Amino acid sequence: MKDRKQKVTFAISFKLILIFASLVLAVLGVTTYMVSTLVRNDEQVKAEENNHTINSRTAETVQTTFVTVQNNAAGLFNTLLLLPPADQASAADILFADFCRRNTDTVFIAGPVFGYKCNPEYEKMHAGAYEAGKNWLAKHGDLIAHIKSGAIETKNISPSFNSPVLCILFPYTVNGVTDYACIAFA
């Protein structure tokens, strides 16, 4: 006898069930893959948009803070200019003390109207702040000359104070002469 291979035969209904089951599994697999890819991409886009929004808000807040600090300092200088020269020295101390109470982050302020003044409360918390500010200004005469020519600069002077401190330097004109003014804040 010859070895005959026996053929295994399946009913047509079983073949149709296998075909449809395979198609359903393939479609479900592809659909699952596509949905997960689209959701992943959508989440990444949302995260990037949120990051951009947070960065924009932070930049606006910082810019507003800088402008407010500069305007407050200029307002103090302008107020001192309105005082009679005989009262300027004592009034400067009183106004500066009030300024520091209202602007607690102030480290020091310097300008043509009353020179250099350091916030006494900041000096209490950070010994040597008065000298650190004076020394920093003395070392940066070239920057002050640049400011007198009309530039506005913001500098990180934290290393001089061993704590986070920024300084805004801006031109300030008194009696037609452009000088510099600056305010440092923590």
Salt bridges, closest charged atoms under 4 A:
ASP42 OD2 - LYS46 NZ 3.76
ASP93 OD1 - LYS117 NZ 2.68
ASP98 OD1 - ARG101 NH2 3.73
ASP98 OD2 - ARG102 NE 2.87
GLU121 OE2 - LYS124 NZ 3.36
GLU153 OE2 - HIS146 NE2 3.45
GLU153 OE1 - LYS155 NZ 3.65
ASP179 OD1 - LYS148 NZ 3.67
